[in-house]
Amino acid sequence: MKVLLLGPGGQLGGDIRRAHEAAGAPFELIPFGRDRLDVADPAAVAATLADRDFDALVNCSSYHRTDEVEDNAGLAFAVNAHGVAALAAACAAKGATFLHVSTDYVFGGDPARRTPLAEDAALAPVNVYGASKAMGETLARLACPEALILRVASLFGVDGASGKGGNFVETMLRFGREKGALRVVDDQIMSPTATADAAAAILGLLARDAEAGVYHVVNSGGGVSWFDFAREIVRAAGVDAAVEPCPSSEYPTRAMRPAYSALDNGRLAATLGTPMPDWRDALARYLAAKGHV
């Protein structure tokens, strides 16, 4: 089996490559970076992939700089929606499996919600990024009904976050050590997820030739606020810093963030035969891998 990997240099793409190597390279994984394919150009996508021999395509590429995206909606929809449609159509034409990485940001318009969202919950994005990813999901399934839509959330991985200056874990550790005190929003609830675990799950879906549809590829443990996540980061790493909660109004951003976007990963667990690890366990392994403990 030949598998194309788009976005091979990001947090998730990097861990997919590592997980593939750790598994003994059970198939041919072909990194396909932006230097080889401009996802924002549907015609280029069609022409480039028509000449490629592959059995599956994992799309980790995305325009995900959330605040910047608010002022660049055209590019966001080109990459996250219309480009995705072109990728899906190319896979359908070849009979190849299309695995598209989406986001919990397709939700958020129900701030009163307090139970994790299932795969069939109504989409309700609250910013341009989320809207572009929601459209990408729809267009992908229209162009390739057999597509797998993989929603991830609040990722942290050893490669950091491209364009964001590092992931949330590293930011909390740096600020905690420098300042000795942190104020973190406690009115946004999400599902912290290690890219190492998400990568393993994606390879598991590939290996099992999983049926089409939407999967929530997030760590278990239920929804958690950024404040609770930060408090556990500092505790687990042994950083001497006080962590206090605050409302998101203290840190206004260009793009609105979901008040609640925790995801239910039950379908993934049923498909793989085992639940995703708890986010606290994932964090502990991440901290150890990065030498923080």
Secondary structure, 3 states (H helix, E strand, C coil): CEEEEECCCCHHHHHHHHHHHHCCCCCEEEEECCCCCCCCCHHHHHHHHHCCCCCEEEECCCCCCHHHHCCCHHHHHHHHHHHHHHHHHHHHHHCCEEEEEEEHHHCCCCCCCCCCECCCCCCCCCCHHHHHHHHHHHHHHHHCCCCEEEEECCEECCCCCCCCCCCHHHHHHHHHHHHCEEEEECCCEECCEEHHHHHHHHHHHHHCCCCCEEEECCCECCCEEHHHHHHHHHHHHCCCCEEEEECHHHCCCCCCCCCECCECCHHHHHHHCCCCCEHHHHHHHHHHHCCCC
